[in-house]
Amino acid sequence: MSRTFSSNAPASAAFGLLALSISFSLHAEDGTLALPATAVTDQADDTAIRLDTPVPAGSRLGLSALETPASTSAISGDEVRARNNATVQDAVTRSPGITHIGTPGNGGTALSARGFTGHASVMQLYDGTRFYTGMGTTTFPTDPWMVERIDVIRGPASVLYGEGATGAVINVVPKKPFDGEIRNRLRLGYGSDDRQQMALDSGGSLTDTLSYRLNLNREASHGWIDRGDSKNLGLSAALRWQASDALAFTLAHDQGDLQPMNYFGTPLIDGHLRDSLKDKNYNLHNAELHYNDQWTRLVTDWTPSEGFSASNQLYHIKSRRYWRNAEAYTWDAGRGQLKRAEQLRIKHEQEQIGDRQTFTFDHSLFGLDSRTLVGGEFNRIRFDLLNNAPYTDIDGDYVDPWNPAPGYFQSASAYRPHSRSETHTAALFAENRTQLSERWSVVTGLRRDQNHIDRTDLPNENRAQPLRSDRSIQGGNWRAGLVFAATPQLSFYGQYSTSEDGVSNLITLNSGQQNMDLTESKQTEFGLKQQFWDGRGEWTLAAYHIVKKKLLSRESAKGQAQQIGQQSSDGLEATLELALEQGWHVSANASLLRAEYDEFNEAKDDLLVSRSGNRPTDVPRRTANLWVSKALGHDLDAGLGARYVDARYADAANTVKVPGYTVLDANLGWQVLPDTRLGLELNNLLDRRYAVTQQNGGQQWLLGQPRSFFVTADYSF
């Protein structure tokens, strides 16, 4: 509704593996092992991304993970595509502590991180640029074919990207133009449920100064539920002109046209999942989901000297989203039927124009080596909402859960423009890294945001005249971190950072929400990062404490919600990368989290009920991921992965539990010829029935895909 209104063993095993490797690494000597590149698929992409590789999401100063006082991850595009990831979000959830909570209402892309959930707290960027979330929904990017790398910074990052970044920031970097001989790659794929893929990746130099990259991807499937058809068309194109040794321009356009499976979950019967309902679809015969996103960017990079550089990104982004569905299914035990309700028809029309300028220079600060970045950005975002609110004409119909009649969209409520908003944002920011000594360095950052929202609620049957509201909202954040490089391959760090979120998405705050402050978050984090075996193994460990204040809570059962609530989280995150003899490679991570409401009240049946001490919804206490790969020969390789997510609650009262799950995936690759590669993906090997997430207060579980296969053939030339 945000679009319209504002198991212990797997985790223990993973932690045990990490602890064992940590102990071993402290005594390891240089050996003959090698941390391999990711799967040999696209030679133009970066291969292994290690701790000494710059991670742009963690800082714009060009710092590596070892130099950054924060918990970061970097996933190469080859790794994304080699580990059975159907979407970008699937790939991200294989990193520490990130879980998927996507539903059709939020675009299928929402994530949970460090105890904070949804697009209001976990920000997703594309090529370093933020597309502001409207009505809780973001629909791009999702296509892993376009990805060159994914960077993740966990914890508050508003100092870098503004409000809405308390849990984590995900930056998806698309494939870039490269110099050299033109190389092409074609893919054909086919699998379970008539899943089909046709894809192209082409790039290289057109002239001495002009290079390009072009990616196309078309996918379609009949789905694993009744009437579960879906299709996706993705485009990513970029042209780079190296005007001189110091100056380069890149013009890029990316587009996604997505019609996902019209699946709003499987309803529970008397509080239990019935296996006989696993492939039923309770949506309408003429249900529709359609997302279209377009991103156009002009990037200018100027490096006149070794110690000075400037970068500018001018961008235009458009998104069109459309829903027409029956979204809520509730079991009526008295009638022995499902009540199907919430026939919603909604359209988002969103447009964003913006520009970001940065300057980076090396200098001396009190005689110490220092690097500083200063910059600014502005955005203008227009958001139009059309719907059939107030949804009062349909109480719902009843269907047989075992033999549901689809029916058609029945709402007689007028479908018309509901509201329009225009938001202007401006920000100034700065970062600095100063080398205090050979081993000690300090990294700091400041950001100041100015936002102005102008909204008009249009006339309807309850309002004869337009209702206009506007508000200016200021924000400011900072962070300070200290890094101690015990050796060139081992660093310890500590940091303090702040962040802010809106009570809802900034660009769609209604008149009441505009009068509220931004929520305030503060984090303290300590950690270490190490490369060992001469860089052939890596591990990291992070511990953090986050407090978020000014949550909406009630002081009385009948009064208005006020910003008096508080939520906190404490956790540990660990990662391990190991290259073993005879072609073995192990990638593992795990997280342990305690999140709770410190101060939070709800009104229920005219009573004020405290939820203090309860866990927030959609937040698991433990997660773990493991991927083991083996080179079986010069031309053959195989991989096996496990993903574990602990149980979660679907309500603030912690009375409705969604069980945890462990899912196994596997793949096999065969380099048949130097230019031809065959691949086999096997997903959900044990054919588990599990809930990825929930909606409707936990009455509907969005199930994961049953056991399936997908075969690919890649031809490079």
ChimeraX attribute file (.defattr): number of C-alpha atoms within 10 A of each C-alpha:
attribute: neighborCount
match mode: 1-to-1
recipient: residues
	/A:1	14
	/A:2	13
	/A:3	19
	/A:4	22
	/A:5	12
	/A:6	15
	/A:7	16
	/A:8	13
	/A:9	9
	/A:10	22
	/A:11	22
	/A:12	16
	/A:13	13
	/A:14	23
	/A:15	22
	/A:16	13
	/A:17	15
	/A:18	22
	/A:19	15
	/A:20	11
	/A:21	18
	/A:22	19
	/A:23	10
	/A:24	12
	/A:25	17
	/A:26	11
	/A:27	9
	/A:28	13
	/A:29	11
	/A:30	10
	/A:31	11
	/A:32	10
	/A:33	18
	/A:34	18
	/A:35	21
	/A:36	15
	/A:37	13
	/A:38	21
	/A:39	21
	/A:40	14
	/A:41	20
	/A:42	19
	/A:43	12
	/A:44	21
	/A:45	18
	/A:46	15
	/A:47	21
	/A:48	18
	/A:49	18
	/A:50	22
	/A:51	25
	/A:52	16
	/A:53	15
	/A:54	21
	/A:55	27
	/A:56	22
	/A:57	27
	/A:58	27
	/A:59	25
	/A:60	19
	/A:61	21
	/A:62	16
	/A:63	19
	/A:64	18
	/A:65	24
	/A:66	29
	/A:67	28
	/A:68	29
	/A:69	32
	/A:70	28
	/A:71	27
	/A:72	26
	/A:73	23
	/A:74	24
	/A:75	23
	/A:76	23
	/A:77	30
	/A:78	24
	/A:79	22
	/A:80	25
	/A:81	20
	/A:82	20
	/A:83	22
	/A:84	22
	/A:85	20
	/A:86	14
	/A:87	17
	/A:88	22
	/A:89	24
	/A:90	19
	/A:91	21
	/A:92	25
	/A:93	21
	/A:94	27
	/A:95	26
	/A:96	26
	/A:97	30
	/A:98	29
	/A:99	26
	/A:100	21
	/A:101	21
	/A:102	21
	/A:103	19
	/A:104	21
	/A:105	21
	/A:106	21
	/A:107	20
	/A:108	19
	/A:109	24
	/A:110	26
	/A:111	26
	/A:112	24
	/A:113	24
	/A:114	33
	/A:115	28
	/A:116	26
	/A:117	24
	/A:118	21
	/A:119	26
	/A:120	26
	/A:121	28
	/A:122	26
	/A:123	28
	/A:124	27
	/A:125	20
	/A:126	18
	/A:127	17
	/A:128	17
	/A:129	19
	/A:130	17
	/A:131	24
	/A:132	25
	/A:133	22
	/A:134	27
	/A:135	24
	/A:136	23
	/A:137	25
	/A:138	24
	/A:139	22
	/A:140	26
	/A:141	24
	/A:142	23
	/A:143	21
	/A:144	24
	/A:145	25
	/A:146	26
	/A:147	26
	/A:148	22
	/A:149	23
	/A:150	27
	/A:151	22
	/A:152	24
	/A:153	22
	/A:154	25
	/A:155	31
	/A:156	34
	/A:157	29
	/A:158	29
	/A:159	27
	/A:160	23
	/A:161	23
	/A:162	26
	/A:163	27
	/A:164	30
	/A:165	29
	/A:166	34
	/A:167	27
	/A:168	28
	/A:169	27
	/A:170	25
	/A:171	26
	/A:172	28
	/A:173	22
	/A:174	24
	/A:175	24
	/A:176	23
	/A:177	24
	/A:178	19
	/A:179	17
	/A:180	14
	/A:181	11
	/A:182	16
	/A:183	17
	/A:184	18
	/A:185	19
	/A:186	18
	/A:187	18
	/A:188	17
	/A:189	18
	/A:190	19
	/A:191	17
	/A:192	17
	/A:193	17
	/A:194	14
	/A:195	21
	/A:196	19
	/A:197	21
	/A:198	17
	/A:199	19
	/A:200	19
	/A:201	22
	/A:202	20
	/A:203	25
	/A:204	21
	/A:205	19
	/A:206	15
	/A:207	11
	/A:208	10
	/A:209	14
	/A:210	19
	/A:211	23
	/A:212	23
	/A:213	24
	/A:214	22
	/A:215	23
	/A:216	19
	/A:217	21
	/A:218	19
	/A:219	19
	/A:220	20
	/A:221	20
	/A:222	17
	/A:223	21
	/A:224	22
	/A:225	18
	/A:226	16
	/A:227	20
	/A:228	18
	/A:229	19
	/A:230	18
	/A:231	19
	/A:232	20
	/A:233	19
	/A:234	23
	/A:235	20
	/A:236	24
	/A:237	23
	/A:238	22
	/A:239	22
	/A:240	24
	/A:241	18
	/A:242	15
	/A:243	11
	/A:244	12
	/A:245	10
	/A:246	13
	/A:247	16
	/A:248	18
	/A:249	20
	/A:250	20
	/A:251	18
	/A:252	22
	/A:253	18
	/A:254	23
	/A:255	21
	/A:256	22
	/A:257	21
	/A:258	24
	/A:259	19
	/A:260	21
	/A:261	22
	/A:262	29
	/A:263	25
	/A:264	24
	/A:265	26
	/A:266	26
	/A:267	29
	/A:268	19
	/A:269	19
	/A:270	12
	/A:271	13
	/A:272	9
	/A:273	18
	/A:274	13
	/A:275	9
	/A:276	9
	/A:277	16
	/A:278	20
	/A:279	17
	/A:280	20
	/A:281	25
	/A:282	31
	/A:283	29
	/A:284	22
	/A:285	15
	/A:286	12
	/A:287	22
	/A:288	17
	/A:289	20
	/A:290	21
	/A:291	21
	/A:292	20
	/A:293	21
	/A:294	18
	/A:295	19
	/A:296	18
	/A:297	20
	/A:298	18
	/A:299	18
	/A:300	18
	/A:301	17
	/A:302	17
	/A:303	17
	/A:304	13
	/A:305	9
	/A:306	9
	/A:307	11
	/A:308	16
	/A:309	18
	/A:310	18
	/A:311	18
	/A:312	19
	/A:313	21
	/A:314	18
	/A:315	20
	/A:316	18
	/A:317	20
	/A:318	18
	/A:319	22
	/A:320	17
	/A:321	22
	/A:322	18
	/A:323	21
	/A:324	21
	/A:325	25
	/A:326	28
	/A:327	24
	/A:328	22
	/A:329	28
	/A:330	19
	/A:331	21
	/A:332	13
	/A:333	10
	/A:334	6
	/A:335	10
	/A:336	13
	/A:337	19
	/A:338	24
	/A:339	18
	/A:340	21
	/A:341	18
	/A:342	17
	/A:343	27
	/A:344	23
	/A:345	24
	/A:346	22
	/A:347	23
	/A:348	22
	/A:349	17
	/A:350	23
	/A:351	20
	/A:352	21
	/A:353	17
	/A:354	21
	/A:355	19
	/A:356	19
	/A:357	17
	/A:358	19
	/A:359	17
	/A:360	22
	/A:361	17
	/A:362	17
	/A:363	15
	/A:364	11
	/A:365	12
	/A:366	9
	/A:367	9
	/A:368	12
	/A:369	15
	/A:370	19
	/A:371	21
	/A:372	20
	/A:373	21
	/A:374	20
	/A:375	18
	/A:376	18
	/A:377	19
	/A:378	18
	/A:379	21
	/A:380	18
	/A:381	21
	/A:382	22
	/A:383	22
	/A:384	20
	/A:385	23
	/A:386	19
	/A:387	23
	/A:388	21
	/A:389	21
	/A:390	14
	/A:391	17
	/A:392	12
	/A:393	12
	/A:394	14
	/A:395	12
	/A:396	17
	/A:397	14
	/A:398	18
	/A:399	19
	/A:400	13
	/A:401	22
	/A:402	14
	/A:403	11
	/A:404	16
	/A:405	15
	/A:406	16
	/A:407	15
	/A:408	14
	/A:409	17
	/A:410	14
	/A:411	20
	/A:412	11
	/A:413	17
	/A:414	15
	/A:415	15
	/A:416	17
	/A:417	19
	/A:418	21
	/A:419	20
	/A:420	20
	/A:421	22
	/A:422	20
	/A:423	22
	/A:424	19
	/A:425	20
	/A:426	19
	/A:427	20
	/A:428	18
	/A:429	22
	/A:430	22
	/A:431	23
	/A:432	21
	/A:433	23
	/A:434	21
	/A:435	18
	/A:436	18
	/A:437	12
	/A:438	9
	/A:439	13
	/A:440	16
	/A:441	21
	/A:442	22
	/A:443	24
	/A:444	21
	/A:445	21
	/A:446	20
	/A:447	22
	/A:448	18
	/A:449	22
	/A:450	16
	/A:451	19
	/A:452	19
	/A:453	23
	/A:454	21
	/A:455	25
	/A:456	18
	/A:457	19
	/A:458	17
	/A:459	15
	/A:460	15
	/A:461	8
	/A:462	7
	/A:463	10
	/A:464	9
	/A:465	10
	/A:466	13
	/A:467	13
	/A:468	15
	/A:469	17
	/A:470	18
	/A:471	17
	/A:472	14
	/A:473	18
	/A:474	16
	/A:475	20
	/A:476	19
	/A:477	25
	/A:478	22
	/A:479	24
	/A:480	18
	/A:481	21
	/A:482	23
	/A:483	25
	/A:484	21
	/A:485	21
	/A:486	13
	/A:487	11
	/A:488	11
	/A:489	16
	/A:490	19
	/A:491	23
	/A:492	23
	/A:493	24
	/A:494	21
	/A:495	21
	/A:496	21
	/A:497	25
	/A:498	25
	/A:499	30
	/A:500	27
	/A:501	27
	/A:502	22
	/A:503	20
	/A:504	24
	/A:505	23
	/A:506	25
	/A:507	27
	/A:508	30
	/A:509	25
	/A:510	23
	/A:511	18
	/A:512	9
	/A:513	17
	/A:514	24
	/A:515	14
	/A:516	17
	/A:517	17
	/A:518	24
	/A:519	22
	/A:520	20
	/A:521	25
	/A:522	21
	/A:523	21
	/A:524	19
	/A:525	22
	/A:526	21
	/A:527	21
	/A:528	22
	/A:529	24
	/A:530	26
	/A:531	23
	/A:532	21
	/A:533	20
	/A:534	16
	/A:535	18
	/A:536	19
	/A:537	24
	/A:538	25
	/A:539	24
	/A:540	25
	/A:541	21
	/A:542	22
	/A:543	19
	/A:544	21
	/A:545	20
	/A:546	25
	/A:547	20
	/A:548	23
	/A:549	19
	/A:550	21
	/A:551	23
	/A:552	20
	/A:553	20
	/A:554	22
	/A:555	20
	/A:556	16
	/A:557	16
	/A:558	12
	/A:559	10
	/A:560	11
	/A:561	17
	/A:562	14
	/A:563	19
	/A:564	15
	/A:565	21
	/A:566	21
	/A:567	24
	/A:568	24
	/A:569	20
	/A:570	19
	/A:571	20
	/A:572	21
	/A:573	25
	/A:574	26
	/A:575	24
	/A:576	24
	/A:577	21
	/A:578	23
	/A:579	21
	/A:580	17
	/A:581	12
	/A:582	11
	/A:583	17
	/A:584	20
	/A:585	21
	/A:586	19
	/A:587	20
	/A:588	25
	/A:589	27
	/A:590	30
	/A:591	27
	/A:592	22
	/A:593	22
	/A:594	17
	/A:595	24
	/A:596	23
	/A:597	22
	/A:598	19
	/A:599	21
	/A:600	23
	/A:601	22
	/A:602	20
	/A:603	17
	/A:604	10
	/A:605	8
	/A:606	10
	/A:607	11
	/A:608	16
	/A:609	17
	/A:610	19
	/A:611	19
	/A:612	18
	/A:613	15
	/A:614	19
	/A:615	26
	/A:616	24
	/A:617	25
	/A:618	27
	/A:619	28
	/A:620	28
	/A:621	21
	/A:622	25
	/A:623	32
	/A:624	30
	/A:625	25
	/A:626	21
	/A:627	20
	/A:628	16
	/A:629	22
	/A:630	19
	/A:631	16
	/A:632	15
	/A:633	10
	/A:634	9
	/A:635	13
	/A:636	16
	/A:637	19
	/A:638	18
	/A:639	21
	/A:640	19
	/A:641	22
	/A:642	18
	/A:643	22
	/A:644	24
	/A:645	28
	/A:646	20
	/A:647	19
	/A:648	22
	/A:649	23
	/A:650	23
	/A:651	18
	/A:652	21
	/A:653	18
	/A:654	14
	/A:655	10
	/A:656	16
	/A:657	16
	/A:658	23
	/A:659	16
	/A:660	19
	/A:661	18
	/A:662	18
	/A:663	20
	/A:664	19
	/A:665	22
	/A:666	22
	/A:667	21
	/A:668	19
	/A:669	23
	/A:670	18
	/A:671	18
	/A:672	12
	/A:673	10
	/A:674	10
	/A:675	11
	/A:676	17
	/A:677	20
	/A:678	19
	/A:679	19
	/A:680	20
	/A:681	22
	/A:682	19
	/A:683	22
	/A:684	22
	/A:685	15
	/A:686	12
	/A:687	14
	/A:688	16
	/A:689	17
	/A:690	19
	/A:691	20
	/A:692	20
	/A:693	24
	/A:694	26
	/A:695	25
	/A:696	17
	/A:697	14
	/A:698	21
	/A:699	23
	/A:700	25
	/A:701	21
	/A:702	22
	/A:703	19
	/A:704	17
	/A:705	19
	/A:706	18
	/A:707	18
	/A:708	17
	/A:709	20
	/A:710	20
	/A:711	20
	/A:712	18
	/A:713	19
	/A:714	19
	/A:715	17
	/A:716	18
	/A:717	11
